[in-house]
């Protein structure tokens, strides 16, 4: 008997004169890769038979329940079966309290039939399947021999260009792809002061001098850079737009619209748009600056802050690595003017800080300093009144490689006069020596932008920085940047 045509085959044919309670007719595991669609048929002389289908792609399997009644009634499960998957197992099980007589179980496969076949995105469709309904996907083998789908952008176009945009949007973070940019500025390099690195602190970048874990201290040189913790607690629920704490008293505590929710457990933040009750707040969104709608979950520790002065109130510290170069969770700091605020964290590197919340001036009014708490000369960052660090330096985290794709360097003179400089992109592996990766001979009015076709590869633990080796004149201004992919090693 054939249900499809010349390209069909009977895959299973099992029968028994009596199927007692709890027994089954079992196909065992079948490789369904070459079959575009399939059909299961059961004949029985009793009732309460159950067809169970288990798939390697579905945890725990899936069950289909049907009643078989009247002698020799044919029951076709074609319409209610799940989509074809690579490996499947079919079992006809007696679910009644008494034996069922004359049970027959048949499974038919078809390569080119007219039966509808809808494939999940993790299954390669059979070749030349003329299915009525099929899922259009393009798949290819990755370097490990596993099939993956070709991506599309938000407009539905295949991703053949602008892959970096999709990575920047966070579309491939689960696959270990990130994109990063480091940019820096040194506003005053003199003839006798070289070598200097490209960062706001001037001179050598001291953040690379740290050799072991310490806490971090953060302060400003302006008293107006300060914030206030309004309240704190532990969330009992919420989502990407709400925070719920059944034990909170938000209204009593004077929590207000415009205050900042800091989720320290998820390293995310969101600005309050309404105080719904004593126990619930609504925020515009919870974000870490890259991913939006990060959920507030039960058990998360949170703080609520506001700006109690005109300058910066809250700063976020990123790119924190410990002495094993392991990426540490980002930290939020509520500033206290010129007084040091200590952040408990294992930190040997920290190359980014940015203002998240500020008062009426909209940014920091003084220079914010980020340093190790004990070895205080190891300054990670000095943030000028730009709201973010300007440090053309970076360290590759453990388990990652950094592939530099684009470099840019330029110089100016504060007087507007002509000048020149030699700037080197330096790299140093752990315990190693600095080496020049690229050397740039610069002139004012002629910025250099360099794109790498294949990229410059740096392994985990590698320190990277721009160094000004020589300038023709005093009061030379250097700006530099590099863009890179950060990929799982």
N, C-alpha and C positions, 0 to 999 in steps of 0.2 A: 504494500500500500504506500502511495506517495501523496503528500499534501502540497507539494510545490512544483515538481517537474523534473526534467532530466538532470538538473544540477543539484538535486536534493539527495539525501541519504538518511537511512535509519541508523541513528547513533546508539539507541538503547531499545531493547525488546526483552522485557522481563514479565513473567507471569507466575501465578501460584493458584492452586485450587482453594487455598484457605489462608487468609492473612489474619493472624490472631492479634488481640489487643496489644499495642505497643510495638509490633513488628513493622518492618518496612521493606519496600523494594528500593534499592539504593543504586544510583548510577555511578557512585564514587566521583572523584574529581575528573572533569573533562576540560580539555583545552578547546575553547570555542573560537580561537582566533580566525580560522578560515571560514566561519559560518556567518553570513550576513544577517540571518534571522533564524528562528527556531520555533518549534511547536511541540507542546506536550499533550498527549492524549491518554486518558485513563478509562478503562472499562471495568465495571464492577457489578456484583450482584448483591450489594448491601448498601450501607450508608456510613456517613461520618468518616470518609477518608480525607486526609489532609496532604497537600503537596507542599513540601518545604524546599525552598531554594536557598542555597548558601553560596556566597561569592567571596573570592579572595579579596575583592575590593570593598566589601561591606562588612564591617566589624560585627561579628555575631550572627551574620547571615540575615536573610529576610524570609518571611513566611507568607504563603498564600493559602487561604482556607476556602475550601469549596465542599459542598455536600453532594455525594453521589447516591442516588436512589433509583429504585426500579432495576430489575435484572437487565444486565448488558447495556446499560445506558452509557453512551459515549459522552465524556466531558472534555472539552477542549479548553486549555488554559491560555490560549494564544493572546487573547485581548488583555488579560490582567497581569501577564508576566512582566517582570522588570526588564530593563534594557540588557542587551547582551554584554557580558563582560568577559575578560580573558579566560579566567578559570571559574567554572561553576560546578555545583553539585546538586543533584535532584533526588529527593526522597519522597516516596509515597508512603505515608504513615497511617496505620489504623488507629483512629482516635476514639473508637467506640468500645463499649464494654464486652462485646462479643465478637466472634470471628466474622470476617467478611469473605464470602466465597467468590471464586473465579475472578480474581483481580489480574488485570493486564495493564502494563505500563510501557508506553512507547514514547521515544523522543526522536524528532526529525530535525535535521539541519538543512539549511538552504544557502547556496552561494550567491545566486542571482535572482531569487524569487521576487515576487511583488509584495511580500509582507513588509509592513513598516518596520524599520529598524532605526532607533535613535541611540546614538552612542554617547556615553559620558566623555568628558574631555580628556580623561586619562586612559582611554582605550583607543587603539589604532583601528579605524574602520577597515573592514575587509575590502580587498582590492576590487574595483569595478562594481561595487554594490549599487544597484539601481533602486535604492530605497525610496518609498513615497515621501518619507520624512527623515531627513538626516541632518546631523549637526555639522556645519561646514567649519573645518579646522585644518590648519596646516601644521604638521608636526615634523620634527627632525631630531636626530640623535645628538646628544651632547657628548662631551669628551669622555664621560663615563659609560657611554653606551645606553643611556636611558632616554626614552622619548620625552620631549617637552614640546609644549605648544609655542608656535610663533606668536609674539605679542602684537597687539594693535594699540594705537593711541586712542585718546578720548573721542576723536572724530571717526574712528573705525578704520583708519588707514594702517597698513602693515608698517611695522617699525623697521624701516631700512635706514633712516636717518633720524637725528635728534633723539637718539637713545638716551643721551645724557639728560634731556628734559624729563623723560619718564623716570629715570633714576632719582633725579632731584625731587620729583613729586612723591617719592617714597613708594613707587610701584614695585620695586624689586628688593626691598629691604629683607624680605623673608629668604631671598636667594643669596643674601650676603653682599649686595651691592649698595654702596653709598657714594655720594659725590661731595667733594669738599673744596673750599677755597680758603686760602690764607693770603692776607694782604697786610702790608706794613708800611710804616713811614718813619723816617728819621729826619727831623726838621733842621738839624744843624750839625753838619760834618765839616771839620776843619782839616787843613793840611797836616797839622801835627797830631791829630787825634786818631787817625786811622791805625789799625783796622777798627771799624765800628759795624755793628749789626743793624739790620733794618727793623727797628721797633721804637716805640715812643720813649723808652727809657734812656736811649742814647748809649754809646759805648758798647761793650760786649753784652749779649743777651745772657743774663744771669740765671734764667730759668733752667738752663741745661747744666748748671753746676751742681744741682741736687743729686745725691747718690743713694738716698734711702727715704723711706716713708716718714712723713710728718703731717700734722694737721696744717690747715691753711688759715692765715690771718688776712682780713680784708678791712681797709679803712680808706678814708678820703682826706685830702688836705683842706677841705672846706666843710664847715659845720652845717651848711645847708643841705648836704648830701646825707639825709637821714630818713628813716621810716619808723613805723610803729606797728608792733604786733597787737592786733585788736583782741584776738582770741585764738584758741587752738583746740584740737580734739582728735577723735578717731571716728571716721565715717562708719555709718551702719548701712549705707547704700548710696545709690546715685547712678549717674551715667555720664556721658560726655558733655552734658549740659546742666546737670543738677548735682548738688551735694546734699546728702541727708545724714544727719546725726541726731538720733532719737534722744540723746542726752544733752543737746546743745540748747543755748538760750540766745540765739542770734539777735533778736530784737532787743532784748534786755541788755546785751553787750554792745549795742549801738553799731552793729555791723551795717554798712550802708552800700548803696549802689555806687559802683566805681571802685570799691575795695578789691583787693587781689586775693583769690584763693590759691594757696600753694599746696599742692599735693606732694609731700616729701617722699612718700612711698613710690609713687609713679613718676616722680621727677617731671611734673607738669604743672601748668598754671592756667587760670582763667579769671576774667574780670566779671564781677557780679553785676547783673542787669536787673535783678529783683530779689528782695528779701521776702520770700513767700510766707514764712512762718518762723516760729522760734527754732524749728528743727530742719528747715529746708531753704536752700538758696538756688537760684537759677543763674548760670553764668553764660556768657556769650558762646564760649566753647572752652574745653580743656585741651591744651596743646603743649608740646615741648619745643615748638618753633619749627618743626618739620612735619610731624604727624598731627592731625586734627582729631578732635572728639575722643581723646583718651579718657577712658571711663574712670570715674570715682567709684571704688569698690569698697565693700564692707571690710573693715580692718585697716584701711589706709589712714596714715597719720597726715593731718593737715594743719596749716596755719592760715590765718587771715590777716593781711597787712594793709596799711594805707600810708600815704605820703603825708608826714606831719611837718614838712618843710618844703622849700621851693625847688630843691635839687633832687638828685637820684634817691630813690627809696629802697628798691630791691634790685639786686644784681644776680644773674645766673652765671655760674661757673661751669664751663664745658671742657671737653678734651682733657679730663683728669685721668692720669695713669699712675698705678702704683709702681713699686720698685721692680716688679716682674713684668711691667709694661701692660698689665691687664687694665682694660677700660673700666673706670669707676663711674658710678651713677652721678649725673649732674647734680649740683647743689645750688639752692637758693639762699641768698644772704640778705637779711634786712639790715641795712646800713645804720650806723650810729655815729654819723659825722666823722670827726677826727679820731674817735676811739676805735681800737681794734675789735673786730668781731671774729671770734675763733670758730672755724668750721671743722667738725670732727670728720676726718676722712683720711684714708691712706693715700698720700699724694707725693709723688716724685716729679710729676709733670702736670702742668695746667697752662694751656696756651690760648684759652679764650675766656673772656668775660664780657657780658653785655647787660646793659641796663634794661630791666623789664618794666619797672614802674618809676615814675618821677612826679614831682610837684609841678608848679605852674611854669617853670622854665622848660620843662619837657625833656631834660637830660641832666647829666651830672654837671655840677658847677665847679667842681674841683677835679684833680687827678686822683683816680681810684687806684690804690695799690693792692696787689694780690701777691702774697709771699708765703714761704714756709714759716710756721709758727715758732720754731726753735732756731733754725739757721736763717735768721732774718735777712741776711744779705742775698739769699737765693730768692730774688724777686721774679715771680712768674709773669706778672703783667703790670703795666702802668697804663691805665685807660685815660686818655685825654678827654676833653669835652666833646667827644664824638658819639658817646653812648655805647661804644664797643671798642675792644682792644684793636690795636693796629700792630700786629706782630707777624712778620713774615717768617715764622718758624713753626715747626710741627714735629711731632714724634709719632711714628707708626705703631699702633697698638698691637698687642700679642694676637697671633692668629690671623693677621691681616697682611696684605701687601698694598702699597700705595703706588699707583701708576700715574705719574705726572704727565698731563696732556698739553698744558699751555703755561707759558712763562711770560712775564711782562716786567720790565724795569724802565724807569725814566728818572731824569734829574732836572732840577731847576736851580737857580740862584735866587736868594732872597732879594738881591739887588736888581734882579732882572737881567744881569749881564750873562755873557756866554761862559761856558765852562765845560769840563769833561770829568769823567770818573771811570774807575774800574770796579765792577761789582761781580762777585763770584757766588754762584749757588753751591753751597757746601753741604756735604752729608757725612755722617759719622755713625758707624755701626756700634753696638754696645761694646764698651771697653776699647774701641778702636780709635783711629786717628781721623782727623778731618781731611777730606779730599774735595777738590773742586770738580763739580759735575758739569757745570757750564760757566764760561767766563764771558762777560759782557763789557765791551768798550763803548762807553756812552758819551753823548754830547747833548747839551741843552737843545730843546726843540726837536729832538729826534728819539722819541721813545722806542724801545725795542720790544717787540712781541714775537714770541717764538712758539710754534705749534709742533708738537712731536707726533709724527705719524703713528709710531708704535707705542710711544710713551717711555718714560724713564722709570724703571722699576726699583722700588726700595722695599726691603724686607722688614719684618717686625722688629721693633726696638730701634730703628734708625732715626737719628735726629737730623733734621733738615733746616737750613737757614740761609738767608742772604747776608753776605758780608761785603762791606765797602772797603776795598783794599787801598784805594788811592783816589784823591780828588785834586783838581787843579787849583781850586780856590777855597778860601774859607766861606762859611755860611752856605754850603751846598745842601740842597734838600734832595733826599732820595725816597722814591716810592717804588714798591715792588710787590708782586703777587705771583702765586702759582695755583693752578687748578688741577685736581686729581680725582681719580676713582679710588675708592677704598674697597677692596675685594677680599673675601675669605681666602686664606692661603690654601 
